[in-house]
């Protein structure tokens, strides 16, 4: 009788949360320096967090995507082979912080291919290898939970959302209230209406602007997924007014909105 492979455990049974605190991101970056390819692996952790990249996005980065003069990185959001032939994908030109620029300048000196992240066989680094690298860095760092690349991406989006919402002075309850007001087509209870009217319109505008900016930056089209990242800011930093806007991996000009390009541009540049 053929033995069935072990059933994959749900994430909730493997770890208590799906994001990292800033001090854990720091520990992961430090630990990556003790791995087999320290410069490449440190760049991986930094880019996953600071640019909030998915594995399919970071693994397809080429050196032609990087502009050391302008200190920007061209990111094709949700990049995959199938997306290249679709009518439109999101292409962002994203600013790099000083720490990212320095590690990428080190990495380019070692590069033997046109891929930013290359394997020991001088090929494009695969998603499976990426997961293993991040997991091993978490083990070396002694983090209390097993780590995977999406945790760094999620933490990066939480951090950006925290910075964007910091000046709005909105509570988690008020953010949920605003989301329900704009996303729900059904009638809102009278008590909620009273609470909504009590929110200053400038604070409401700040919430909507933060929502749009996270959506443009992440390339995510589904509003219900965007709100998860926006509200996740309160998981990373329950008191947003104490969010560190001078964190060493803070993306410069993080408040600027990025615009999508067409797939025609993507095919001509990345094929």
Buried (B, 14 or more C-beta within 10 A) or exposed (E): EEEEEEEEEEBEEEBEBBBBBBEBBBBBBBBBEEBEBBBBBBBBBBBBBBBBBBBBBBBBBBBEBBEEEEBBBBBBBBBBEEBBEEEEBBBBBBBBBEBBBEBBEBBBEEBEBEBBBBBEEEEBBEEEBBBEBBBBBBEBBEBEBEBBBBBBBBBBBBBBBBBBBBEBEBEBEBBBBBBBBEEEEEEEEEEBEEBBEEBEEEBBEBBEBBBEBBBBBBBBEEEEEBBBBBBBBBBBBEEBEEBEEEBEBBBBEBEEEBEBBEBEBBEEBBE
